C-alpha cells in the first residue's frame, strides 16, 4: 500500500504554490505531484478569504493506493 500527503498553497490570486508530497514511496510521491500539477494546468482556484480579502491558504490531501 502506498500512502502520501499532498500539500499545496492556494495563493491570493488563485494560483498554486509549494506543491509537495511526502509518504512511504518516493516514486509515488513524485507521480502524485506531477499528476496534480497536470490536472490543475490553466485552472484558477478561488482563494480563501479573511475579512473579505483573499488570503493564502495551505491545503493537505491524504492519498492511499493499493494494488492487488
N, C-alpha and C positions, 0 to 999 in steps of 0.2 A: 504494500500500500504506500502510495506517495502522498505526502502532505506538504503544503506550503501556505504561507500567509502572504498574500499580495497586499502591498500598501502603496498608496499614492496620495498626492495632494491635488485638490481642485483649487486653482488659483482664483483671484478676484475677477479675472476676465473669462473664466470658464475653461481655461486650458489645463492640461495635466502636467504635473511635475513630480520629480522624486519617485519614479515608479521602481519598486523593488519587490523582490520575493525572497523569503527565507524559509527553508524547510530541510527535509532529510535527504533530498536528492538534487544536486546542483543542475543536472540536465533538465529536470522537471521545473526547477525554479527559473532557469533561463528561458525555457519554452513558454512558461506562464507569462513572463514579462513581454516576450516577443509577440505572443498572441494577443495580449491585452492592448499593446501599442497598435497592432494592425487593426483590431476591432474598433479602435477609437480614432482612427485617422479621419480627418475632416469632421470631427464631432466637437461641438462646444457644449460643455456641461453647464447646468445652472448652478452658480456658486451658492454657498451658504450665505446667510445674511445675519448681521447683528446690528440692531438699531436701524434697520432699513438699508444698510450699506453692505455690499458684497465683501466677504472675507475669505481668506484661505482656510481650507478645512482638510484635515488628514483623514483618509478613509482606510479601512482594512477589510479584506475579504479572505476568510479561511477557505482553502480548497483541498479536497481529498479525491484521489483517483486510485482505483484498484483494478487489476486485470485478473481474469480467471482463465 
